[in-house]
Amino acid sequence: MRRHHVLGTALAVPAVTLMTAWAALAVYWSDLPGQALRMALAIGIVAATAAAFALSRRKRAALAAYLACFGLFVVWWAAIPPSNDRNWQGDVAVLPFVEQNGNMVTVRNIRHFTYRTETDYEPAYYDKTFDLDTLDSVDLITVYWMGEAIAHVMLSFGFAGKDYLCLSIETRKEVGEAYSSLKGFFKQYELVYVAGDERDLIRLRTGYRNPPEDVYIYRTRVPPENARKLFLEYAKEMNGLHANPKFYNTLTTNCTTNVIRHFRAFGGKVRYNWKILLSGYTPLYAYELGALEDGMSFEALRVASHVNAKAESVGQGADFSERLRQGLPGVKARVLRLGASPEELPPGMPPRP
């Protein structure tokens, strides 16, 4: 009996410690008015918990009371609603949405800013209609700015080998707000899907951020029928966020986990893996799954897929995306896929079962 009591205590102490730390941080990063008040409440939660367990002789009763209070706290925190009505930063102020008429989809509010610097730009948006029957490629784009372990992940959908729509899952930050991974655990950012022209979303990262970020474009083996399903999953989410906002979460609702969720929504068999949590290794994981072109080693593929120099040299014309992809592994095969017989496709190109 005593052994069970000791074991229970050993398990309760770290659990209470973690729960208290989470509650304190949730209060500190909440929208309650005044940083001083939030700090005082956070410290008060920690101090009250420590005092309650230190001074109580009936530890089980103290634990039961603590769990009841923590449950009420979780109810309060869960009731905090997301909103589309805030003073948003200019780059995420306008939400995209999609209208579908059979095979034709019109994407509204495609971002195409003209940049002087990262924060000095002329906002501009346009609408464009795409034919889903010509959707022939999905490109995995990864962006690195702090080493190899962490990357921002985007997808770009290609139509007829020349028109591309880049979709980026991001935090919807307010004016004066900066990104913090820690704050991202505590309902401090709404979720936004940016539909963008690659002359914006790629050139912003290669040419206007200081220092420049490293951008890689990987051609995937996603077959057209699944590319269509994936695009429509994105469209569904964009339209949903337009009407019903959601919170971003650093761990569960981010630029990588949401991509996986969209794949899994139509039966895509992608297991969660540490290479998804450490998003910089997502291309390696995709390569290991056979989702990328595999006629070379991953390291060689990675080198060949780096596009920074090309992004700065191909100009800003309407053919930017097409020229950016010239010479990338898999590009020729992707163009051939539409209407090509199996004999015409390079070896290994048909999608794996």
C-alpha positions as CSV (number, residue, x, y, z in Angstrom):
1,M,0.0,0.0,0.0
2,R,2.8,2.4,1.0
3,R,4.6,1.5,-2.3
4,H,1.5,2.5,-4.3
5,H,1.3,5.8,-2.3
6,V,5.0,6.6,-3.1
7,L,4.4,5.7,-6.8
8,G,1.4,8.0,-6.9
9,T,3.3,10.8,-5.4
10,A,6.2,10.3,-7.8
11,L,3.8,10.6,-10.7
12,A,1.7,13.4,-9.3
13,V,4.6,15.8,-8.7
14,P,5.8,16.1,-12.3
15,A,2.3,16.2,-13.6
16,V,1.3,19.0,-11.3
17,T,4.5,20.9,-12.1
18,L,3.8,20.7,-15.8
19,M,0.1,21.6,-15.5
20,T,1.0,24.6,-13.3
21,A,3.7,25.8,-15.6
22,W,1.2,25.5,-18.5
23,A,-1.5,27.4,-16.6
24,A,0.9,30.2,-15.6
25,L,2.2,30.6,-19.2
26,A,-1.4,30.5,-20.5
27,V,-2.3,33.4,-18.2
28,Y,0.8,35.4,-19.0
29,W,0.2,35.0,-22.8
30,S,-3.5,35.6,-22.6
31,D,-5.4,38.7,-23.7
32,L,-6.1,39.9,-20.2
33,P,-5.3,43.6,-19.9
34,G,-1.9,44.7,-18.7
35,Q,1.4,42.8,-18.7
36,A,1.9,43.6,-15.0
37,L,-1.5,42.0,-14.1
38,R,-0.7,38.9,-16.2
39,M,2.7,38.5,-14.7
40,A,1.2,38.8,-11.2
41,L,-1.5,36.2,-11.9
42,A,1.1,33.8,-13.4
43,I,3.3,34.1,-10.4
44,G,0.3,33.8,-8.1
45,I,-0.7,30.5,-9.8
46,V,2.7,29.0,-9.2
47,A,3.0,30.4,-5.6
48,A,-0.5,29.3,-4.6
49,T,0.1,25.8,-6.0
50,A,3.4,25.4,-4.2
51,A,1.9,26.7,-0.9
52,A,-1.1,24.5,-1.1
53,F,0.9,21.3,-1.4
54,A,3.6,22.3,1.0
55,L,1.3,23.3,3.8
56,S,-1.4,20.7,3.4
57,R,-1.2,17.5,5.4
58,R,-3.8,15.8,3.3
59,K,-2.0,15.5,0.0
60,R,-4.8,13.6,-1.7
61,A,-7.4,16.2,-0.8
62,A,-5.0,19.0,-2.0
63,L,-4.5,17.1,-5.3
64,A,-8.3,16.7,-5.7
65,A,-8.9,20.4,-5.1
66,Y,-6.0,21.3,-7.5
67,L,-7.5,19.2,-10.2
68,A,-10.9,20.8,-9.8
69,C,-9.4,24.3,-10.0
70,F,-7.3,23.2,-13.0
71,G,-10.4,21.9,-14.7
72,L,-12.2,25.2,-14.3
73,F,-9.1,27.0,-15.7
74,V,-9.1,24.7,-18.8
75,V,-12.8,25.5,-19.3
76,W,-12.0,29.2,-19.2
77,W,-9.1,28.9,-21.6
78,A,-11.0,26.7,-24.0
79,A,-13.7,29.3,-24.2
80,I,-11.3,32.0,-25.6
81,P,-12.6,32.5,-29.1
82,P,-10.6,33.2,-32.3
83,S,-11.5,36.2,-34.3
84,N,-11.2,37.6,-37.8
85,D,-11.7,41.2,-36.5
86,R,-8.4,42.5,-35.3
87,N,-5.8,45.1,-36.4
88,W,-3.9,42.8,-38.7
89,Q,-0.5,43.3,-40.3
90,G,-0.8,44.2,-43.9
91,D,0.6,41.0,-45.3
92,V,-2.2,38.9,-43.7
93,A,-5.0,41.5,-43.6
94,V,-7.0,40.0,-46.6
95,L,-8.2,36.4,-46.5
96,P,-8.3,34.3,-49.7
97,F,-11.3,32.2,-50.7
98,V,-12.3,29.9,-53.5
99,E,-15.4,29.7,-55.7
100,Q,-15.9,26.4,-57.7
101,N,-18.0,25.8,-60.7
102,G,-17.5,22.2,-61.9
103,N,-13.8,21.9,-62.9
104,M,-13.3,25.6,-62.8
105,V,-12.1,27.2,-59.6
106,T,-11.6,30.9,-59.0
107,V,-9.2,31.9,-56.2
108,R,-10.0,35.3,-54.8
109,N,-7.4,37.6,-53.2
110,I,-4.2,36.0,-54.5
111,R,-1.4,38.1,-52.9
112,H,1.1,39.8,-55.2
113,F,2.9,42.6,-53.3
114,T,5.6,44.8,-54.7
115,Y,8.4,45.0,-52.2
116,R,10.9,47.7,-51.5
117,T,11.9,46.0,-48.2
118,E,10.3,43.2,-46.2
119,T,8.1,45.7,-44.4
120,D,7.8,48.4,-47.0
121,Y,5.5,47.2,-49.9
122,E,2.6,48.1,-52.1
123,P,-0.3,45.7,-51.3
124,A,-1.9,44.1,-54.4
125,Y,-4.3,41.2,-54.9
126,Y,-5.8,39.6,-57.9
127,D,-8.3,36.9,-58.7
128,K,-7.6,34.0,-61.1
129,T,-9.5,31.1,-62.5
130,F,-7.9,27.7,-62.8
131,D,-9.1,24.5,-64.6
132,L,-8.7,21.5,-62.3
133,D,-8.4,19.3,-65.3
134,T,-5.0,20.9,-66.0
135,L,-3.7,20.5,-62.4
136,D,-0.6,18.5,-63.1
137,S,1.9,19.1,-60.3
138,V,2.3,19.7,-56.6
139,D,5.6,21.2,-55.4
140,L,6.9,21.0,-51.9
141,I,8.7,24.3,-51.0
142,T,10.8,24.6,-47.8
143,V,12.2,27.8,-46.4
144,Y,15.1,27.9,-44.0
145,W,16.3,30.8,-41.8
146,M,17.7,29.2,-38.6
147,G,19.6,26.1,-39.4
148,E,18.5,22.8,-40.9
149,A,16.0,21.5,-38.3
150,I,13.3,24.1,-38.7
151,A,11.7,25.3,-42.0
152,H,8.6,26.9,-43.2
153,V,6.7,24.5,-45.5
154,M,4.6,25.6,-48.5
155,L,2.9,23.8,-51.4
156,S,2.6,25.1,-54.9
157,F,0.0,23.8,-57.3
158,G,0.9,23.8,-61.0
159,F,-1.6,24.0,-63.8
160,A,-0.6,23.0,-67.4
161,G,3.1,23.3,-66.5
162,K,3.0,27.1,-66.5
163,D,0.5,28.6,-64.0
164,Y,1.4,28.2,-60.3
165,L,-0.5,29.0,-57.1
166,C,1.5,29.0,-53.9
167,L,-0.3,28.3,-50.6
168,S,1.4,29.1,-47.3
169,I,0.0,28.3,-43.9
170,E,1.0,31.0,-41.4
171,T,0.3,32.9,-38.2
172,R,-2.1,35.8,-38.7
173,K,-0.2,38.5,-36.7
174,E,-1.6,41.8,-35.5
175,V,0.2,45.1,-36.0
176,G,3.2,45.3,-33.8
177,E,3.2,41.5,-33.1
178,A,6.2,39.3,-33.7
179,Y,6.2,35.5,-34.0
180,S,7.2,33.4,-31.0
181,S,7.1,29.6,-30.9
182,L,6.2,29.7,-27.2
183,K,3.3,32.1,-27.7
184,G,2.1,29.8,-30.5
185,F,1.1,27.3,-27.9
186,F,-1.3,29.7,-26.1
187,K,-3.9,31.0,-28.6
188,Q,-1.9,34.1,-29.4
189,Y,-2.2,33.8,-33.2
190,E,-5.1,33.0,-35.5
191,L,-4.4,30.7,-38.5
192,V,-4.2,32.1,-42.0
193,Y,-3.8,30.4,-45.4
194,V,-2.0,32.8,-47.7
195,A,-2.7,32.2,-51.4
196,G,0.1,34.0,-53.3
197,D,1.8,34.6,-56.5
198,E,5.3,33.0,-56.3
199,R,6.8,36.4,-57.3
200,D,5.6,37.4,-53.9
201,L,5.9,34.4,-51.6
202,I,9.2,33.2,-53.0
203,R,10.9,36.5,-53.9
204,L,10.0,37.9,-50.5
205,R,12.1,35.2,-48.9
206,T,15.0,35.2,-51.3
207,G,15.3,38.9,-52.1
208,Y,13.8,41.1,-49.4
209,R,14.3,39.4,-46.0
210,N,17.5,40.2,-44.3
211,P,19.4,37.9,-44.2
212,P,17.9,36.1,-47.2
213,E,16.2,32.8,-46.5
214,D,17.1,29.6,-48.3
215,V,14.3,28.3,-50.5
216,Y,14.1,24.8,-52.0
217,I,11.5,23.6,-54.5
218,Y,11.0,19.8,-54.7
219,R,8.9,18.2,-57.4
220,T,6.6,15.6,-55.9
221,R,5.2,12.4,-57.3
222,V,1.6,13.3,-56.3
223,P,-0.6,12.0,-59.2
224,P,-3.1,14.5,-60.7
225,E,-6.2,12.8,-59.1
226,N,-4.7,13.3,-55.7
227,A,-3.4,16.7,-56.5
228,R,-7.0,17.7,-57.2
229,K,-8.2,16.3,-53.9
230,L,-5.4,18.0,-52.1
231,F,-6.2,21.4,-53.7
232,L,-9.9,21.1,-52.8
233,E,-8.9,20.3,-49.2
234,Y,-7.0,23.5,-49.1
235,A,-9.9,25.4,-50.8
236,K,-12.3,24.0,-48.2
237,E,-10.0,25.2,-45.3
238,M,-9.6,28.6,-46.9
239,N,-13.3,29.1,-47.2
240,G,-13.8,27.8,-43.7
241,L,-11.3,30.2,-42.2
242,H,-13.0,33.0,-44.1
243,A,-16.2,32.4,-42.2
244,N,-14.9,30.7,-39.0
245,P,-11.5,31.6,-37.7
246,K,-9.2,29.1,-35.9
247,F,-6.2,29.4,-33.7
248,Y,-2.7,28.5,-34.9
249,N,-0.8,26.1,-32.6
250,T,3.0,25.6,-32.7
251,L,2.7,21.9,-32.3
252,T,-0.6,20.8,-33.7
253,T,-1.9,23.3,-36.2
254,N,1.1,24.7,-38.2
255,C,2.5,24.9,-41.7
256,T,3.6,21.2,-41.6
257,T,1.0,19.3,-39.6
258,N,-1.9,20.9,-41.5
259,V,-0.3,19.8,-44.8
260,I,-0.3,16.2,-43.5
261,R,-3.8,16.6,-42.2
262,H,-5.0,17.6,-45.7
263,F,-3.3,14.6,-47.3
264,R,-4.8,12.3,-44.7
265,A,-8.3,13.8,-45.3
266,F,-8.6,12.0,-48.6
267,G,-6.9,8.8,-47.6
268,G,-3.3,9.8,-48.1
269,K,-1.1,7.4,-46.1
270,V,1.4,9.7,-44.3
271,R,2.3,8.8,-40.7
272,Y,3.3,11.4,-38.2
273,N,7.1,11.3,-37.7
274,W,9.7,13.4,-35.8
275,K,10.8,14.7,-39.2
276,I,7.4,16.4,-39.4
277,L,7.8,18.0,-36.0
278,L,11.3,19.1,-37.0
279,S,10.0,20.6,-40.2
280,G,13.3,21.1,-41.8
281,Y,13.6,17.4,-42.3
282,T,10.2,17.2,-44.0
283,P,11.7,16.9,-47.5
284,L,13.9,14.0,-46.3
285,Y,10.9,12.3,-44.9
286,A,9.0,12.8,-48.2
287,Y,12.0,11.4,-50.1
288,E,12.1,8.3,-47.8
289,L,8.4,7.8,-48.5
290,G,9.0,7.9,-52.3
291,A,7.0,11.1,-52.6
292,L,9.9,13.0,-54.3
293,E,11.9,12.3,-57.5
294,D,14.3,9.6,-56.5
295,G,16.7,9.2,-59.4
296,M,19.5,10.7,-57.3
297,S,20.6,10.8,-53.6
298,F,18.7,13.1,-51.4
299,E,21.7,15.3,-50.8
300,A,22.1,15.7,-54.6
301,L,18.4,16.4,-54.9
302,R,18.5,19.0,-52.2
303,V,21.4,20.8,-53.9
304,A,19.6,20.8,-57.2
305,S,16.4,22.0,-55.7
306,H,17.9,25.2,-54.1
307,V,16.5,28.2,-56.1
308,N,17.8,31.3,-54.4
309,A,20.2,32.3,-57.2
310,K,17.7,31.5,-59.9
311,A,14.9,33.5,-58.2
312,E,17.1,36.6,-58.3
313,S,18.1,36.2,-61.9
314,V,14.9,35.1,-63.9
315,G,13.2,38.5,-63.7
316,Q,9.7,39.3,-62.5
317,G,7.7,38.5,-65.6
318,A,4.5,36.4,-65.8
319,D,6.7,33.4,-66.6
320,F,8.7,33.7,-63.4
321,S,7.5,30.4,-61.9
322,E,8.0,28.5,-65.1
323,R,11.6,29.8,-65.6
324,L,12.3,29.2,-61.9
325,R,11.7,25.5,-62.4
326,Q,13.8,25.0,-65.5
327,G,16.4,22.4,-64.8
328,L,14.8,21.3,-61.5
329,P,14.7,17.5,-61.0
330,G,11.4,16.1,-62.2
331,V,10.2,19.2,-64.1
332,K,10.4,17.6,-67.6
333,A,8.7,14.4,-66.4
334,R,6.0,16.4,-64.8
335,V,5.2,18.2,-68.1
336,L,5.2,14.9,-69.9
337,R,2.8,13.3,-67.4
338,L,-0.3,15.0,-68.9
339,G,-1.4,13.0,-72.0
340,A,1.8,10.9,-72.1
341,S,1.6,7.2,-72.5
342,P,3.4,5.0,-69.9
343,E,6.0,4.3,-72.5
344,E,6.8,8.0,-72.9
345,L,7.3,8.6,-69.2
346,P,10.8,8.3,-67.7
347,P,11.4,5.2,-65.6
348,G,10.0,5.3,-62.2
349,M,7.6,8.2,-62.8
350,P,4.2,6.4,-62.4
351,P,3.0,6.9,-58.8
352,R,3.9,4.2,-56.4
353,P,1.0,2.2,-54.9
